[in-house]
């Protein structure tokens, strides 16, 4: 026990000594834009690979073929794997964070790509989710290796770049290409909870096609916006019913559905001939994604049936299956909670989330996974995906220590 505590003390001391360096590393990661769309993210991957080579590490750059990337709606995509191999006989633990981000939007009081530090916080797009965990995971591994003792197994750092588009060309692509097959995985998360499950997500693009005509003779056309209104009424009538589809997973309440974007029409004096809207249906882990998709399609088709001159096309944009516990996950949870209590002086929770993440892709390949990293208690506290997204630097320090201790538990 005394030796165990000495190792923890050494890990924490190394992280404290190198913390300014870790923060500077995070600033550099934030300062390279990765707005998705347009998703021109290969330059960021190249820069990260170059940065870690300064530690004497080798970074594998796995370029996704251009056609696949273009068909996906992105400009460039390179995933990075950094393999740290130790002795025989231990597990391989993957640490995954994504570098792609939603565009900054309006309302910032700082440069969204400035990495500005103010009042103990670092500001910037993805400061909280999830460029912060590029730093968390790299410096946790460096701290682990600073001990100089015998380790077994290995660590793989997976830095991927399409979580905002669903992860299929990120971790999904790496796993499908058999470029990796770890025994455990930890994905980017927040410091005060170990995420053990999350909701699934279906996203659709619905095109309502009618016939445009002059506004003075609307009866000579077929109004796509009026038809869309009928469909939207059906969608929002269903929304209230979804609150009855409850989850038994703590932290996940019930199924939801929203329409997030609508565009259509050509001018004020023209009957709209075409309207396109995008919608999002969140599934609790207990739901069957195939049945949910069939139900949503049927609801839209039934609402549009009988509308003269109207055609409807429903295109699936994303199917992110729910993430749920696999055997072995409990080992990760126990270790992270034990170490977080030591670092923070208080118990942290282990529960699910209504978000969806890349962790599900590891789960789909039979790899026990959790989410844990640097961040606050809730998404809203950090302004994640909003203006002035930020991270409390002490949360970065604490999470780095917790992850380093957890790696030691698995690999010592």
Secondary structure by P-SEA (a helix, b strand, c coil): caaaaaaaaaaaaaaaaaaaaaaaaaaaaaaccccccccccaaaaaaaaaaaaaacbbbbbbbccaaaaaaacccbbbbbbbbbbccccbbbbbbbbbccccccccccccccccccccccccccccccccaaaaaaaaaaaaaaaccccccccbbbbbbbcccccccccaaaaaaaaccccccbbbccccccccccbbbbbbbbbbbbbbbbcccccccccccaaaaaaaaaaaaaaaccccccccccccccccccccccbbbbbccccccccbbbbbbbbbbcccccaaaaaaaaaaaaaaaacccccbbbbbbbcccccbbbbccaaaaaaaaaaaaaaaaccbbbbbbccccccaaaaaaaacbbbbbbccccccccccccccccccccaaaaaaaaaaaaaaaaaacc
